[in-house]
Amino acid sequence: MKRSRIKPISDKRRVQLVKEKELTAKLLVKQKGLCAGCGRPLGWASAKHEIKFRSRGGDPTDENNCELLCVYCHMKAHGIRVKE
């Protein structure tokens, strides 16, 4: 019996990651490179925040469900205390 190598990432997940990357680029242009939370310029430390979580039926590739936040605002959105 010939064994096949297990794929490190499924084809379905690979397509989703490409869509999410395209959405991130689109949001960056839409938000003019600014954080949706505090309005500061987004640098290398930015995160795509899903307003309605996937576990609650949110779509990670929906433009109306996502926004780009700086790391500090993203941590605050998830209830993590941070020092700025």
Biopython code that builds the backbone (N, CA, C, O; Angstrom):
import numpy as np
from Bio.PDB.StructureBuilder import StructureBuilder

atoms = [
    (1, "MET", "N", (0.841, -1.178, 0.000)),
    (1, "MET", "CA", (0.000, 0.000, 0.000)),
    (1, "MET", "C", (0.890, 1.245, 0.000)),
    (1, "MET", "O", (1.746, 1.415, 0.868)),
    (2, "LYS", "N", (0.672, 2.094, -0.971)),
    (2, "LYS", "CA", (1.469, 3.311, -1.091)),
    (2, "LYS", "C", (0.865, 4.411, -0.210)),
    (2, "LYS", "O", (-0.340, 4.660, -0.235)),
    (3, "ARG", "N", (1.715, 5.043, 0.548)),
    (3, "ARG", "CA", (1.241, 6.121, 1.418)),
    (3, "ARG", "C", (1.527, 7.464, 0.776)),
    (3, "ARG", "O", (2.601, 7.697, 0.220)),
    (4, "SER", "N", (0.554, 8.326, 0.864)),
    (4, "SER", "CA", (0.747, 9.673, 0.323)),
    (4, "SER", "C", (1.130, 10.619, 1.457)),
    (4, "SER", "O", (0.769, 10.415, 2.616)),
    (5, "ARG", "N", (1.849, 11.627, 1.096)),
    (5, "ARG", "CA", (2.286, 12.610, 2.075)),
    (5, "ARG", "C", (1.095, 13.465, 2.498)),
    (5, "ARG", "O", (0.295, 13.876, 1.657)),
    (6, "ILE", "N", (0.976, 13.730, 3.776)),
    (6, "ILE", "CA", (-0.107, 14.576, 4.276)),
    (6, "ILE", "C", (0.212, 16.026, 3.914)),
    (6, "ILE", "O", (1.323, 16.508, 4.139)),
    (7, "LYS", "N", (-0.770, 16.700, 3.357)),
    (7, "LYS", "CA", (-0.588, 18.095, 2.977)),
    (7, "LYS", "C", (-0.486, 18.946, 4.238)),
    (7, "LYS", "O", (-1.267, 18.749, 5.170)),
    (8, "PRO", "N", (0.452, 19.884, 4.292)),
    (8, "PRO", "CA", (0.566, 20.741, 5.465)),
    (8, "PRO", "C", (-0.615, 21.715, 5.578)),
    (8, "PRO", "O", (-0.925, 22.200, 6.666)),
    (9, "ILE", "N", (-1.271, 21.997, 4.442)),
    (9, "ILE", "CA", (-2.423, 22.887, 4.441)),
    (9, "ILE", "C", (-3.381, 22.402, 3.355)),
    (9, "ILE", "O", (-2.959, 22.044, 2.255)),
    (10, "SER", "N", (-4.665, 22.396, 3.675)),
    (10, "SER", "CA", (-5.636, 21.892, 2.703)),
    (10, "SER", "C", (-5.849, 22.909, 1.580)),
    (10, "SER", "O", (-5.555, 24.095, 1.728)),
    (11, "ASP", "N", (-6.360, 22.418, 0.472)),
    (11, "ASP", "CA", (-6.630, 23.303, -0.662)),
    (11, "ASP", "C", (-7.688, 24.345, -0.301)),
    (11, "ASP", "O", (-7.593, 25.501, -0.712)),
    (12, "LYS", "N", (-8.697, 23.931, 0.469)),
    (12, "LYS", "CA", (-9.759, 24.848, 0.899)),
    (12, "LYS", "C", (-9.182, 25.973, 1.754)),
    (12, "LYS", "O", (-9.527, 27.139, 1.564)),
    (13, "ARG", "N", (-8.307, 25.627, 2.693)),
    (13, "ARG", "CA", (-7.691, 26.628, 3.570)),
    (13, "ARG", "C", (-6.764, 27.549, 2.777)),
    (13, "ARG", "O", (-6.690, 28.745, 3.059)),
    (14, "ARG", "N", (-6.069, 27.008, 1.803)),
    (14, "ARG", "CA", (-5.167, 27.799, 0.968)),
    (14, "ARG", "C", (-5.953, 28.876, 0.202)),
    (14, "ARG", "O", (-5.507, 30.020, 0.107)),
    (15, "VAL", "N", (-7.115, 28.511, -0.340)),
    (15, "VAL", "CA", (-7.968, 29.471, -1.053)),
    (15, "VAL", "C", (-8.460, 30.550, -0.093)),
    (15, "VAL", "O", (-8.485, 31.731, -0.440)),
    (16, "GLN", "N", (-8.856, 30.138, 1.129)),
    (16, "GLN", "CA", (-9.335, 31.101, 2.115)),
    (16, "GLN", "C", (-8.233, 32.083, 2.501)),
    (16, "GLN", "O", (-8.496, 33.277, 2.639)),
    (17, "LEU", "N", (-7.015, 31.604, 2.676)),
    (17, "LEU", "CA", (-5.906, 32.486, 3.033)),
    (17, "LEU", "C", (-5.625, 33.514, 1.945)),
    (17, "LEU", "O", (-5.298, 34.662, 2.246)),
    (18, "VAL", "N", (-5.750, 33.111, 0.680)),
    (18, "VAL", "CA", (-5.556, 34.046, -0.432)),
    (18, "VAL", "C", (-6.639, 35.119, -0.398)),
    (18, "VAL", "O", (-6.348, 36.301, -0.583)),
    (19, "LYS", "N", (-7.910, 34.705, -0.159)),
    (19, "LYS", "CA", (-9.011, 35.667, -0.084)),
    (19, "LYS", "C", (-8.816, 36.639, 1.077)),
    (19, "LYS", "O", (-9.080, 37.833, 0.937)),
    (20, "GLU", "N", (-8.355, 36.133, 2.226)),
    (20, "GLU", "CA", (-8.132, 36.992, 3.389)),
    (20, "GLU", "C", (-7.007, 37.984, 3.131)),
    (20, "GLU", "O", (-7.081, 39.131, 3.573)),
    (21, "LYS", "N", (-5.970, 37.557, 2.424)),
    (21, "LYS", "CA", (-4.862, 38.443, 2.102)),
    (21, "LYS", "C", (-5.326, 39.554, 1.165)),
    (21, "LYS", "O", (-4.946, 40.711, 1.340)),
    (22, "GLU", "N", (-6.143, 39.210, 0.176)),
    (22, "GLU", "CA", (-6.695, 40.211, -0.737)),
    (22, "GLU", "C", (-7.601, 41.181, 0.008)),
    (22, "GLU", "O", (-7.585, 42.382, -0.262)),
    (23, "LEU", "N", (-8.399, 40.659, 0.957)),
    (23, "LEU", "CA", (-9.274, 41.510, 1.758)),
    (23, "LEU", "C", (-8.466, 42.474, 2.610)),
    (23, "LEU", "O", (-8.833, 43.642, 2.739)),
    (24, "THR", "N", (-7.376, 42.004, 3.190)),
    (24, "THR", "CA", (-6.519, 42.866, 4.006)),
    (24, "THR", "C", (-5.966, 44.016, 3.174)),
    (24, "THR", "O", (-5.925, 45.156, 3.636)),
    (25, "ALA", "N", (-5.542, 43.722, 1.953)),
    (25, "ALA", "CA", (-5.035, 44.779, 1.064)),
    (25, "ALA", "C", (-6.143, 45.770, 0.716)),
    (25, "ALA", "O", (-5.906, 46.977, 0.662)),
    (26, "LYS", "N", (-7.348, 45.262, 0.481)),
    (26, "LYS", "CA", (-8.487, 46.119, 0.152)),
    (26, "LYS", "C", (-8.852, 47.017, 1.346)),
    (26, "LYS", "O", (-9.147, 48.199, 1.171)),
    (27, "LEU", "N", (-8.830, 46.446, 2.556)),
    (27, "LEU", "CA", (-9.148, 47.216, 3.762)),
    (27, "LEU", "C", (-8.093, 48.283, 4.032)),
    (27, "LEU", "O", (-8.416, 49.369, 4.512)),
    (28, "LEU", "N", (-6.853, 47.982, 3.732)),
    (28, "LEU", "CA", (-5.777, 48.945, 3.927)),
    (28, "LEU", "C", (-6.011, 50.187, 3.070)),
    (28, "LEU", "O", (-5.790, 51.310, 3.525)),
    (29, "VAL", "N", (-6.455, 49.987, 1.843)),
    (29, "VAL", "CA", (-6.757, 51.112, 0.951)),
    (29, "VAL", "C", (-8.014, 51.836, 1.432)),
    (29, "VAL", "O", (-8.055, 53.066, 1.461)),
    (30, "LYS", "N", (-9.044, 51.065, 1.809)),
    (30, "LYS", "CA", (-10.312, 51.648, 2.252)),
    (30, "LYS", "C", (-10.134, 52.516, 3.502)),
    (30, "LYS", "O", (-10.735, 53.584, 3.616)),
    (31, "GLN", "N", (-9.303, 52.047, 4.434)),
    (31, "GLN", "CA", (-9.073, 52.766, 5.684)),
    (31, "GLN", "C", (-7.935, 53.782, 5.566)),
    (31, "GLN", "O", (-7.571, 54.420, 6.554)),
    (32, "LYS", "N", (-7.382, 53.932, 4.381)),
    (32, "LYS", "CA", (-6.306, 54.881, 4.101)),
    (32, "LYS", "C", (-5.085, 54.657, 4.983)),
    (32, "LYS", "O", (-4.385, 55.604, 5.343)),
    (33, "GLY", "N", (-4.834, 53.392, 5.330)),
    (33, "GLY", "CA", (-3.660, 53.040, 6.112)),
    (33, "GLY", "C", (-3.747, 53.401, 7.582)),
    (33, "GLY", "O", (-2.731, 53.426, 8.276)),
    (34, "LEU", "N", (-4.963, 53.682, 8.070)),
    (34, "LEU", "CA", (-5.148, 54.077, 9.459)),
    (34, "LEU", "C", (-5.894, 52.998, 10.238)),
    (34, "LEU", "O", (-6.698, 52.251, 9.680)),
    (35, "CYS", "N", (-5.614, 52.931, 11.527)),
    (35, "CYS", "CA", (-6.284, 51.997, 12.423)),
    (35, "CYS", "C", (-7.750, 52.405, 12.556)),
    (35, "CYS", "O", (-8.046, 53.589, 12.716)),
    (36, "ALA", "N", (-8.662, 51.453, 12.492)),
    (36, "ALA", "CA", (-10.089, 51.736, 12.622)),
    (36, "ALA", "C", (-10.452, 52.099, 14.060)),
    (36, "ALA", "O", (-11.498, 52.704, 14.296)),
    (37, "GLY", "N", (-9.610, 51.741, 15.019)),
    (37, "GLY", "CA", (-9.891, 52.025, 16.416)),
    (37, "GLY", "C", (-9.407, 53.380, 16.883)),
    (37, "GLY", "O", (-10.186, 54.169, 17.417)),
    (38, "CYS", "N", (-8.125, 53.659, 16.687)),
    (38, "CYS", "CA", (-7.534, 54.884, 17.227)),
    (38, "CYS", "C", (-7.178, 55.908, 16.162)),
    (38, "CYS", "O", (-6.928, 57.069, 16.485)),
    (39, "GLY", "N", (-7.151, 55.503, 14.900)),
    (39, "GLY", "CA", (-6.863, 56.442, 13.824)),
    (39, "GLY", "C", (-5.389, 56.669, 13.551)),
    (39, "GLY", "O", (-5.038, 57.478, 12.693)),
    (40, "ARG", "N", (-4.518, 55.966, 14.268)),
    (40, "ARG", "CA", (-3.080, 56.090, 14.011)),
    (40, "ARG", "C", (-2.686, 55.302, 12.776)),
    (40, "ARG", "O", (-3.375, 54.352, 12.403)),
    (41, "PRO", "N", (-1.589, 55.680, 12.136)),
    (41, "PRO", "CA", (-1.143, 54.923, 10.955)),
    (41, "PRO", "C", (-0.804, 53.471, 11.316)),
    (41, "PRO", "O", (-0.200, 53.191, 12.352)),
    (42, "LEU", "N", (-1.208, 52.571, 10.438)),
    (42, "LEU", "CA", (-0.903, 51.159, 10.645)),
    (42, "LEU", "C", (0.515, 50.894, 10.171)),
    (42, "LEU", "O", (0.881, 51.280, 9.060)),
    (43, "GLY", "N", (1.306, 50.248, 10.991)),
    (43, "GLY", "CA", (2.664, 49.883, 10.615)),
    (43, "GLY", "C", (2.716, 48.396, 10.344)),
    (43, "GLY", "O", (1.755, 47.802, 9.856)),
    (44, "TRP", "N", (3.841, 47.810, 10.663)),
    (44, "TRP", "CA", (4.005, 46.378, 10.479)),
    (44, "TRP", "C", (3.143, 45.603, 11.469)),
    (44, "TRP", "O", (2.807, 44.444, 11.223)),
    (45, "ALA", "N", (2.782, 46.234, 12.586)),
    (45, "ALA", "CA", (2.017, 45.558, 13.626)),
    (45, "ALA", "C", (0.530, 45.884, 13.485)),
    (45, "ALA", "O", (-0.014, 46.696, 14.233)),
    (46, "SER", "N", (-0.108, 45.247, 12.526)),
    (46, "SER", "CA", (-1.541, 45.430, 12.351)),
    (46, "SER", "C", (-2.201, 44.060, 12.286)),
    (46, "SER", "O", (-1.553, 43.057, 11.989)),
    (47, "ALA", "N", (-3.504, 44.034, 12.568)),
    (47, "ALA", "CA", (-4.224, 42.769, 12.582)),
    (47, "ALA", "C", (-5.602, 42.959, 11.974)),
    (47, "ALA", "O", (-6.241, 43.993, 12.169)),
    (48, "LYS", "N", (-6.056, 41.952, 11.236)),
    (48, "LYS", "CA", (-7.405, 41.970, 10.682)),
    (48, "LYS", "C", (-8.339, 41.489, 11.778)),
    (48, "LYS", "O", (-8.237, 40.351, 12.237)),
    (49, "HIS", "N", (-9.248, 42.357, 12.195)),
    (49, "HIS", "CA", (-10.182, 42.025, 13.273)),
    (49, "HIS", "C", (-11.535, 41.688, 12.679)),
    (49, "HIS", "O", (-12.065, 42.429, 11.851)),
    (50, "GLU", "N", (-12.087, 40.573, 13.103)),
    (50, "GLU", "CA", (-13.415, 40.171, 12.665)),
    (50, "GLU", "C", (-14.417, 40.635, 13.710)),
    (50, "GLU", "O", (-14.355, 40.214, 14.865)),
    (51, "ILE", "N", (-15.332, 41.494, 13.310)),
    (51, "ILE", "CA", (-16.301, 42.075, 14.228)),
    (51, "ILE", "C", (-17.213, 40.987, 14.792)),
    (51, "ILE", "O", (-17.390, 40.888, 16.006)),
    (52, "LYS", "N", (-17.780, 40.183, 13.921)),
    (52, "LYS", "CA", (-18.589, 39.043, 14.347)),
    (52, "LYS", "C", (-17.717, 37.800, 14.213)),
    (52, "LYS", "O", (-17.303, 37.444, 13.110)),
    (53, "PHE", "N", (-17.439, 37.143, 15.332)),
    (53, "PHE", "CA", (-16.533, 36.006, 15.354)),
    (53, "PHE", "C", (-17.021, 34.859, 14.469)),
    (53, "PHE", "O", (-18.219, 34.724, 14.222)),
    (54, "ARG", "N", (-16.095, 34.043, 13.999)),
    (54, "ARG", "CA", (-16.427, 32.884, 13.171)),
    (54, "ARG", "C", (-17.324, 31.922, 13.936)),
    (54, "ARG", "O", (-18.214, 31.301, 13.355)),
    (55, "SER", "N", (-17.090, 31.800, 15.237)),
    (55, "SER", "CA", (-17.888, 30.891, 16.058)),
    (55, "SER", "C", (-19.332, 31.364, 16.185)),
    (55, "SER", "O", (-20.220, 30.581, 16.521)),
    (56, "ARG", "N", (-19.560, 32.644, 15.917)),
    (56, "ARG", "CA", (-20.914, 33.212, 15.971)),
    (56, "ARG", "C", (-21.516, 33.373, 14.578)),
    (56, "ARG", "O", (-22.556, 34.013, 14.419)),
    (57, "GLY", "N", (-20.866, 32.796, 13.571)),
    (57, "GLY", "CA", (-21.393, 32.842, 12.214)),
    (57, "GLY", "C", (-20.801, 33.933, 11.348)),
    (57, "GLY", "O", (-21.306, 34.192, 10.255)),
    (58, "GLY", "N", (-19.743, 34.578, 11.808)),
    (58, "GLY", "CA", (-19.098, 35.626, 11.023)),
    (58, "GLY", "C", (-18.262, 35.056, 9.892)),
    (58, "GLY", "O", (-17.754, 33.938, 9.980)),
    (59, "ASP", "N", (-18.128, 35.829, 8.839)),
    (59, "ASP", "CA", (-17.362, 35.398, 7.671)),
    (59, "ASP", "C", (-16.022, 36.132, 7.658)),
    (59, "ASP", "O", (-16.004, 37.363, 7.650)),
    (60, "PRO", "N", (-14.899, 35.407, 7.656)),
    (60, "PRO", "CA", (-13.590, 36.062, 7.682)),
    (60, "PRO", "C", (-13.212, 36.727, 6.366)),
    (60, "PRO", "O", (-12.209, 37.438, 6.300)),
    (61, "THR", "N", (-13.994, 36.510, 5.324)),
    (61, "THR", "CA", (-13.693, 37.132, 4.035)),
    (61, "THR", "C", (-14.728, 38.187, 3.650)),
    (61, "THR", "O", (-14.733, 38.660, 2.513)),
    (62, "ASP", "N", (-15.603, 38.560, 4.582)),
    (62, "ASP", "CA", (-16.611, 39.579, 4.330)),
    (62, "ASP", "C", (-16.052, 40.954, 4.685)),
    (62, "ASP", "O", (-15.611, 41.179, 5.812)),
    (63, "GLU", "N", (-16.072, 41.860, 3.730)),
    (63, "GLU", "CA", (-15.512, 43.199, 3.933)),
    (63, "GLU", "C", (-16.256, 43.972, 5.022)),
    (63, "GLU", "O", (-15.651, 44.787, 5.719)),
    (64, "ASN", "N", (-17.560, 43.728, 5.178)),
    (64, "ASN", "CA", (-18.351, 44.431, 6.186)),
    (64, "ASN", "C", (-18.147, 43.869, 7.591)),
    (64, "ASN", "O", (-18.539, 44.504, 8.570)),
    (65, "ASN", "N", (-17.545, 42.697, 7.703)),
    (65, "ASN", "CA", (-17.319, 42.059, 8.992)),
    (65, "ASN", "C", (-15.894, 42.250, 9.493)),
    (65, "ASN", "O", (-15.590, 41.859, 10.620)),
    (66, "CYS", "N", (-15.020, 42.832, 8.700)),
    (66, "CYS", "CA", (-13.613, 42.938, 9.079)),
    (66, "CYS", "C", (-13.142, 44.379, 9.076)),
    (66, "CYS", "O", (-13.662, 45.227, 8.351)),
    (67, "GLU", "N", (-12.141, 44.633, 9.909)),
    (67, "GLU", "CA", (-11.483, 45.932, 9.938)),
    (67, "GLU", "C", (-10.034, 45.716, 10.355)),
    (67, "GLU", "O", (-9.705, 44.729, 11.012)),
    (68, "LEU", "N", (-9.179, 46.645, 9.966)),
    (68, "LEU", "CA", (-7.778, 46.563, 10.352)),
    (68, "LEU", "C", (-7.557, 47.415, 11.597)),
    (68, "LEU", "O", (-7.959, 48.577, 11.659)),
    (69, "LEU", "N", (-6.914, 46.813, 12.574)),
    (69, "LEU", "CA", (-6.606, 47.495, 13.830)),
    (69, "LEU", "C", (-5.123, 47.378, 14.113)),
    (69, "LEU", "O", (-4.465, 46.428, 13.689)),
    (70, "CYS", "N", (-4.602, 48.370, 14.845)),
    (70, "CYS", "CA", (-3.227, 48.225, 15.328)),
    (70, "CYS", "C", (-3.252, 47.153, 16.420)),
    (70, "CYS", "O", (-4.320, 46.791, 16.915)),
    (71, "VAL", "N", (-2.109, 46.664, 16.782)),
    (71, "VAL", "CA", (-2.035, 45.568, 17.746)),
    (71, "VAL", "C", (-2.667, 45.959, 19.076)),
    (71, "VAL", "O", (-3.343, 45.142, 19.701)),
    (72, "TYR", "N", (-2.458, 47.190, 19.513)),
    (72, "TYR", "CA", (-3.000, 47.638, 20.795)),
    (72, "TYR", "C", (-4.530, 47.651, 20.776)),
    (72, "TYR", "O", (-5.169, 47.167, 21.710)),
    (73, "CYS", "N", (-5.109, 48.201, 19.717)),
    (73, "CYS", "CA", (-6.570, 48.235, 19.607)),
    (73, "CYS", "C", (-7.140, 46.828, 19.448)),
    (73, "CYS", "O", (-8.224, 46.539, 19.956)),
    (74, "HIS", "N", (-6.422, 45.956, 18.751)),
    (74, "HIS", "CA", (-6.888, 44.590, 18.568)),
    (74, "HIS", "C", (-6.898, 43.847, 19.895)),
    (74, "HIS", "O", (-7.824, 43.087, 20.180)),
    (75, "MET", "N", (-5.879, 44.064, 20.699)),
    (75, "MET", "CA", (-5.834, 43.424, 22.012)),
    (75, "MET", "C", (-6.944, 43.968, 22.911)),
    (75, "MET", "O", (-7.574, 43.213, 23.652)),
    (76, "LYS", "N", (-7.179, 45.274, 22.845)),
    (76, "LYS", "CA", (-8.276, 45.876, 23.619)),
    (76, "LYS", "C", (-9.622, 45.316, 23.181)),
    (76, "LYS", "O", (-10.489, 45.068, 24.019)),
    (77, "ALA", "N", (-9.806, 45.116, 21.893)),
    (77, "ALA", "CA", (-11.066, 44.585, 21.367)),
    (77, "ALA", "C", (-11.351, 43.187, 21.906)),
    (77, "ALA", "O", (-12.508, 42.784, 22.027)),
    (78, "HIS", "N", (-10.291, 42.452, 22.228)),
    (78, "HIS", "CA", (-10.453, 41.105, 22.768)),
    (78, "HIS", "C", (-10.336, 41.073, 24.290)),
    (78, "HIS", "O", (-10.273, 39.997, 24.886)),
    (79, "GLY", "N", (-10.307, 42.247, 24.920)),
    (79, "GLY", "CA", (-10.309, 42.322, 26.375)),
    (79, "GLY", "C", (-8.985, 42.061, 27.041)),
    (79, "GLY", "O", (-8.947, 41.691, 28.214)),
    (80, "ILE", "N", (-7.894, 42.245, 26.318)),
    (80, "ILE", "CA", (-6.561, 42.036, 26.876)),
    (80, "ILE", "C", (-6.008, 43.396, 27.291)),
    (80, "ILE", "O", (-5.971, 44.322, 26.481)),
    (81, "ARG", "N", (-5.588, 43.522, 28.515)),
    (81, "ARG", "CA", (-5.060, 44.810, 28.996)),
    (81, "ARG", "C", (-3.652, 45.016, 28.435)),
    (81, "ARG", "O", (-2.821, 44.108, 28.423)),
    (82, "VAL", "N", (-3.418, 46.248, 27.969)),
    (82, "VAL", "CA", (-2.115, 46.582, 27.424)),
    (82, "VAL", "C", (-1.659, 47.918, 27.958)),
    (82, "VAL", "O", (-2.473, 48.785, 28.273)),
    (83, "LYS", "N", (-0.357, 48.079, 28.057)),
    (83, "LYS", "CA", (0.232, 49.374, 28.399)),
    (83, "LYS", "C", (0.737, 49.993, 27.123)),
    (83, "LYS", "O", (1.467, 49.352, 26.367)),
    (84, "GLU", "N", (0.359, 51.230, 26.871)),
    (84, "GLU", "CA", (0.821, 51.902, 25.656)),
    (84, "GLU", "C", (1.981, 52.800, 25.941)),
    (84, "GLU", "O", (2.499, 53.447, 25.030)),
]
sb = StructureBuilder()
sb.init_structure("model")
sb.init_model(0)
sb.init_chain("A")
sb.init_seg("    ")
for serial, (resi, resn, name, xyz) in enumerate(atoms, 1):
    if name == "N":
        sb.init_residue(resn, " ", resi, " ")
    sb.init_atom(name, np.array(xyz, "f"), 0.0, 1.0, " ", f" {name:<3s}", serial, name[0])
structure = sb.get_structure()
